[in-house]
Amino acid sequence: MSEQEPVTLYISRQIKPGMEEAIMRWQKEIQAACQQFPGYIGSRVLESHEQAGNTEDAKRSYDVVVRFATFEDLQRWEQSPEKHACYEKLRPLIESQKMSRMNGFEPWFPSPSGPGAPPRWKMCLMAFMAVYPIVLVMRLTLGPLLSEEHYPLPIAVFIMSIPTSLLMSYVAMPGLTRLFRKWLYPGV
C-alpha cells in the first residue's frame, strides 16, 4: 500500500445489549473529533445486523468504514490523544472489536462478518461486471457528443470518467455486492 493513497479502515464492533443508543451518541462524538484532523475524508456507518443465534442472546454488530487521505494521516489520528480519549469512552459499550485497513478494490467489498475481502479474482470479475455496461452505455450516449471532432481524446475520456466513477462507486458496486453476496462470501 502506498503511503500517499487513500486508506480505508473497516471496524466491526459487537455492542453490549442495551448500548445501541449510547454507541450512536459515541459515533457522533468520535466523528466530530476526526473532522478536526487533516486528511480525514469521512466515515460511514454500515447497516447493523443481528448475528446468527438465539435472538435473546444475539449480539448487535456495528460496522463503520473510515477513510483518510493517506496512511500517514491515519497514523496521526490513531496516535492522537483525542482518539485515545474517545476509545476510553467506547470500552464499556462494546464486547469486542475487529479492525482492518484496506486499499484498492477492497473497500468496495466489506465482508458482512467482519474484516476481510473476497479473493482478488472475484473482486476483479465484479469490477468488470460493473465497468463494462457503464462504459458501453457511456460510449453509446456520450460518445457521439465527445468525439475527437468536438474534444481532444484526453478531455473526452476525462468527461466520461466522471459519471463512470460515480456510477461505479454509488450504484454498480454496492448493487452487485448485494446481489452476489452469497457467492462473494460463501458460508456467511
Secondary structure, 3 states (H helix, E strand, C coil): CCCCCCEEEEEEEEECCCCHHHHHHHHHHHHHHHCCCCCEEEEEECCCEECCCCCCCCCEEEEEEEEECCHHHHHHHHCCHHHHHHHHHHHHHEEEEEEEEECCCHHHCCCCCCCCCCCHHHHHHHHHHHHHHHHHHHHHHHCCCCCCCCCCHHHHHHHHHHHHHHHHHHHHHHHHHHHCHHHHCCCC
